[in-house]
């Protein structure tokens, strides 16, 4: 697939001159948890003394527990016995409380997997995916709360604490998010400015530079590149399993359908609340399709892709409407909303390419960048004109 214009990269590179966005408006929890509760959780559980190191941080211990659980669960790949008591105790002692603080639905999903795997009520590989992907969804929301904790600590003049929280974000990226993104890059052949791994790492690098310079507005801008690249990897993971399921059904190789369905559901858990804010009906339909109580053969790749497009289009439209409602006294908030819209627009690059072709997709991204520039310049007339063009094109794709 040919590359579109480099909107994502330009966002990253332009951050130092834009320096426009405040806190990420997506920082409200995607699963319905209160963002302030997440921030309080991060501060409470991660920072107990000024000399705490990344090695002793609670997030590090949680990742180590997750990896210990995975190592034990992976015994089933070699047809070895799994110590379910070890998995249950590790989760209960090291992760359960923290997971519940972020979102109790994640705990229910993981705990159900542990109990069902232990009792043999469901296929052990299905249980493994519930535990693995449910914990990954928790870590995604954990990352969001840690990002906010960086900002809060810096605002409070606690520079060491802010840097520690950012080290935790980087550690989560290295151990959890990048390995997942690598698989999506490989599956969808994403390279250059479209590469999820490249965008996660670019975002983190730009964030670190901004944090070192004390430029927290720029930190908030580049945080969006990091966060939404991870978000996109979860969306593409769920989407890819829909494609794999349909392919397996077509070839008659149906032994692992429910395992793949569970993987799709696990990844979708992390972002479903956010997508509900774009198109609740589409998000709910995706939940139903991925739910392991439903027949996986009912999953059709085109339907899943279209539902994701509708949900993303709804979010993009919402940000455009927000920008149009703001006046010149809310310039920073307008830039923030415009940046959010553009990053979500970049997330659906592949379906746009398929529907519109390369030239028209590139034109949409050029309009999106010009729209952001018009918002930044407080040129309401130009911004409204470009917004209408973008949304009209987007509606033609999702209808």
C-alpha positions in Angstrom: 0.0 0.0 0.0 1.3 3.4 -0.9 1.7 6.0 1.8 -0.6 8.9 2.3 0.7 12.4 3.2 2.6 12.3 6.5 0.0 13.8 8.8 1.0 11.8 11.8 4.7 12.7 11.3 3.9 16.3 10.7 1.9 16.5 13.9 4.9 15.2 15.8 7.5 17.4 14.1 5.2 20.5 14.3 4.6 20.1 18.0 7.3 22.4 19.1 5.9 25.3 17.0 2.3 24.5 17.6 2.6 24.1 21.4 -1.1 24.5 21.4 -3.0 21.7 23.1 -3.9 21.3 26.7 -4.7 18.0 28.3 -5.7 15.3 25.9 -9.5 15.4 25.7 -9.5 11.6 25.3 -8.0 11.4 28.7 -11.4 10.7 30.1 -11.4 7.0 30.5 -12.4 5.0 27.5 -14.3 2.5 29.5 -16.3 4.8 31.7 -13.9 5.2 34.6 -13.4 8.7 35.9 -10.1 10.2 34.8 -9.5 11.9 38.1 -9.9 8.5 39.8 -7.3 7.1 37.5 -4.9 10.0 38.2 -5.4 9.6 41.9 -4.8 5.9 41.5 -1.5 6.5 39.7 -0.3 9.0 42.3 -1.4 6.9 45.2 0.0 3.6 44.0 3.1 4.8 42.2 4.6 7.6 44.3 5.4 7.0 48.0 8.8 8.6 48.2 11.0 10.9 46.2 13.7 8.3 45.8 11.5 5.7 44.2 13.1 4.1 41.1 11.5 2.6 38.1 12.7 -0.8 39.3 10.6 -0.5 42.5 7.6 1.2 40.9 4.2 -0.6 41.2 3.7 -0.6 37.5 7.0 -2.4 37.0 5.9 -5.1 39.5 2.6 -5.4 37.7 4.3 -5.9 34.4 6.5 -8.6 36.0 3.4 -10.3 37.4 1.7 -10.2 34.0 4.8 -11.7 32.3 4.9 -14.4 35.0 1.3 -15.2 34.3 1.9 -15.4 30.6 4.9 -17.6 31.0 2.8 -20.1 33.0 -0.1 -19.8 30.5 2.2 -20.5 27.6 2.8 -23.9 29.0 -0.4 -25.0 27.2 1.3 -24.2 23.9 3.6 -27.1 24.6 0.8 -29.2 26.0 2.2 -28.9 29.5 0.1 -28.6 32.6 -0.8 -25.0 33.7 -0.5 -24.1 37.4 -3.8 -22.2 37.7 -3.3 -21.6 41.4 -0.1 -19.7 40.6 -1.9 -17.6 38.0 -4.8 -16.9 40.4 -2.6 -16.0 43.3 -0.3 -13.8 41.1 -3.2 -11.9 39.7 -4.9 -11.5 43.1 -1.8 -10.4 44.9 -0.2 -8.1 42.3 -2.8 -6.9 39.8 -6.4 -7.3 40.9 -6.7 -4.2 43.2 -5.0 -2.0 40.6 -7.2 -3.3 37.8 -10.3 -2.6 39.8 -9.2 0.9 40.5 -9.0 1.5 36.7 -12.1 -0.4 35.6 -14.0 -3.3 37.3 -15.1 -4.6 34.0 -11.5 -5.5 33.2 -11.2 -7.4 36.5 -14.4 -9.3 35.7 -13.1 -10.3 32.3 -9.7 -11.5 33.7 -11.2 -13.2 36.7 -13.7 -15.0 34.6 -10.9 -16.3 32.4 -8.9 -17.5 35.4 -11.9 -19.3 37.0 -13.1 -20.8 33.8 -9.7 -22.0 32.8 -9.1 -23.4 36.2 -12.4 -25.3 36.2 -12.2 -26.4 32.6 -15.5 -24.7 31.8 -14.0 -23.2 28.6 -11.1 -24.0 26.3 -7.9 -23.2 28.1 -6.6 -21.2 25.2 -9.7 -19.1 25.3 -9.1 -18.5 29.0 -5.5 -17.6 28.2 -6.6 -14.9 25.8 -9.1 -13.5 28.3 -6.3 -13.1 30.8 -3.7 -11.8 28.4 -5.8 -9.3 26.5 -7.8 -8.2 29.5 -4.6 -7.3 31.3 -3.3 -5.5 28.2 -6.5 -3.5 28.1 -5.8 -2.5 31.7 -2.3 -1.5 30.9 -3.6 0.8 28.1 -5.8 2.6 30.6 -3.0 2.6 33.1 -0.8 4.4 30.6 -3.4 7.1 30.2 -3.6 7.7 34.0 0.2 7.8 34.2 0.4 10.4 31.4 -1.9 12.6 33.4 0.1 11.9 36.5 3.2 13.2 34.7 1.4 16.5 34.0 0.0 16.8 37.5 3.4 16.1 39.1 5.2 18.6 36.9 2.5 21.3 37.6 3.1 20.6 41.3 6.9 21.2 40.9 7.6 17.5 41.5 10.1 17.0 38.7 11.5 13.7 39.9 8.0 12.2 40.3 7.0 13.4 36.9 10.0 11.8 35.3 9.4 8.5 37.2 5.8 8.4 35.9 7.1 8.9 32.4 9.6 6.1 32.8 6.7 3.9 33.7 4.9 4.9 30.5 8.1 4.1 28.5 8.4 0.7 30.2 4.8 -0.2 29.4 5.4 0.8 25.8 8.5 -1.4 25.6 7.1 -4.4 27.4 3.4 -4.4 26.3 2.4 -1.9 23.6 5.3 -2.1 21.1 5.2 -5.9 20.8 1.5 -5.7 20.1 2.0 -2.9 17.6 4.8 -4.9 15.8 2.3 -7.6 15.0 -0.1 -5.1 13.5 2.7 -3.5 11.5 3.6 -6.9 10.1 0.1 -8.0 9.4 -1.0 -4.8 7.6 2.5 -4.1 6.2 2.6 -0.7 7.8 5.9 1.2 7.3 7.3 4.7 7.6 4.8 7.3 8.9 2.1 4.6 8.9 4.0 2.3 11.2 2.5 2.0 14.6 5.8 1.2 16.3 7.4 4.2 14.7 4.7 6.5 15.8 4.7 5.2 19.4 8.4 5.7 19.6 8.3 9.1 17.9 5.6 10.2 20.3 7.6 9.0 23.3 10.8 10.7 22.1 9.0 14.0 21.5 7.3 13.8 24.9 10.6 13.1 26.6 12.2 16.2 25.0 9.2 18.3 26.0 9.3 17.0 29.6 13.1 17.7 29.8 12.5 21.2 28.7 9.5 21.8 31.0 7.3 22.4 28.0 4.1 20.7 29.2 1.9 22.1 26.5 4.1 20.4 24.0 4.1 17.3 26.1 0.3 17.2 25.9 0.4 17.6 22.2 2.9 14.8 21.6 1.2 12.6 24.2 -1.7 12.3 21.7 0.6 10.8 19.1 1.8 8.2 21.6 -1.7 7.4 23.0 -3.6 7.3 19.7 -0.9 5.1 18.1 -1.5 2.5 20.8 -5.2 3.1 20.5 -4.9 2.4 16.7 -3.0 -0.8 17.4 -5.8 -2.1 19.5 -8.4 -1.2 16.9 -6.4 -2.9 14.1 -5.8 -5.9 16.3 -9.5 -6.5 16.8 -10.1 -5.7 13.1 -7.5 -8.2 12.0 -9.0 -11.0 14.0 -12.3 -10.4 12.2 -10.5 -10.9 9.0 -8.8 -14.0 10.2 -12.1 -15.5 11.5 -13.8 -15.0 8.1 -10.8 -16.5 6.3 -10.8 -19.5 8.7 -14.5 -20.1 8.2 -14.1 -19.9 4.4 -11.3 -22.5 4.5 -13.1 -24.8 6.9 -10.4 -24.4 9.5 -12.7 -23.6 12.4 -10.9 -25.1 15.4 -9.6 -21.8 16.7 -12.5 -19.5 15.9 -13.4 -18.8 19.5 -9.8 -18.2 20.5 -9.5 -15.5 17.8 -12.9 -14.1 18.8 -11.7 -13.8 22.4 -8.5 -12.0 21.2 -10.6 -9.6 19.2 -12.9 -9.0 22.3 -9.9 -8.5 24.6 -8.3 -5.9 22.4 -11.7 -4.2 21.8 -12.2 -3.9 25.6 -9.6 -1.2 25.8 -11.3 1.2 23.4 -15.0 0.3 23.4 -16.0 3.1 25.8 -14.3 5.7 23.7 -15.8 4.4 20.5 -19.2 4.5 22.1 -18.8 8.3 22.3 -18.5 8.3 18.5 -21.3 6.0 17.5 -22.9 4.1 20.4 -24.9 1.8 18.1 -21.8 0.8 16.1 -19.7 0.2 19.2 -22.5 -1.9 20.8 -22.8 -4.0 17.7 -19.0 -4.7 17.7 -19.3 -5.7 21.4 -22.0 -8.2 20.5 -20.1 -9.7 17.5 -16.9 -10.2 19.6 -18.7 -11.5 22.7 -17.7 -15.2 23.1 -21.2 -16.1 23.9 -22.1 -15.4 20.2 -21.3 -17.5 17.2 -17.9 -16.4 15.8 -19.0 -17.5 12.3 -21.4 -14.5 12.4 -18.4 -12.2 12.3 -17.9 -10.7 8.8 -14.7 -8.7 8.1 -16.5 -6.0 6.0 -19.2 -5.5 8.6 -16.6 -5.1 11.4 -14.5 -2.7 9.3 -17.6 -0.6 8.5 -18.7 -0.5 12.2 -15.2 0.8 13.2 -15.4 3.4 10.4 -18.7 4.6 11.7 -17.5 4.9 15.2 -14.3 6.7 14.3 -16.3 9.0 11.9 -18.6 9.8 14.8 -15.7 10.8 17.0 -14.1 12.9 14.3 -17.4 14.7 13.6 -17.8 15.4 17.3 -14.5 17.2 17.5 -15.3 19.2 14.4 -18.6 20.3 16.0 -16.7 21.2 19.2 -14.3 23.4 17.3 -17.1 25.2 15.5 -18.8 26.0 18.8 -15.7 27.6 20.4 -14.8 31.3 20.1 -11.5 33.1 20.1 -11.2 33.0 23.8 -11.0 29.2 23.7 -8.1 29.0 21.2 -6.1 26.4 23.1 -9.2 24.2 23.5 -10.0 24.5 19.8 -6.5 23.4 18.8 -6.8 20.5 21.1 -10.1 19.3 19.6 -8.8 19.8 16.1 -5.7 17.8 16.8 -7.8 15.0 18.3 -10.0 14.9 15.2 -6.9 14.7 12.9 -5.3 11.9 14.8 -8.5 9.9 14.7 -8.7 10.6 11.0 -5.2 9.2 10.6 -6.3 6.0 12.4 -8.7 5.0 9.6 -6.1 5.6 6.8 -6.5 2.1 5.3 -10.3 2.1 4.9 -10.1 5.7 3.5 -7.5 4.5 1.0 -9.7 1.6 0.0 -12.8 3.8 -0.5 -11.2 6.9 -1.9 -7.9 6.0 -3.4 -4.5 7.5 -2.7 -5.0 10.9 -4.3 -8.3 11.7 -2.6 -7.1 10.4 0.7 -4.0 12.5 0.6 -6.2 15.5 -0.3 -8.4 14.8 2.8 -5.3 14.7 5.0 -4.0 17.9 3.5 -7.3 19.6 4.2 -7.2 18.3 7.8 -3.8 19.9 8.3 -5.0 23.1 6.7 -8.1 23.0 9.0 -5.8 22.6 12.0 -3.7 25.6 10.8 -6.9 27.7 10.3 -8.1 26.8 13.9 -4.6 27.7 15.2 -4.8 31.1 13.3 -8.3 31.7 14.7 -9.5 31.9 11.1 -13.1 30.8 11.7 -14.3 31.2 8.1 -11.5 29.1 6.6 -11.8 26.5 9.4 -15.5 26.1 8.8 -15.1 25.8 5.0 -12.4 23.1 5.4 -14.3 21.3 8.1 -17.4 21.0 5.9 -15.2 19.6 3.1 -13.6 17.0 5.4 -16.9 15.9 7.0 -18.7 15.6 3.6 -15.9 13.3 2.3 -16.0 11.3 5.5 -19.7 10.8 5.3 -19.5 9.6 1.8 -17.2 6.8 3.0 -19.2 5.6 6.0 -22.7 5.8 4.5 
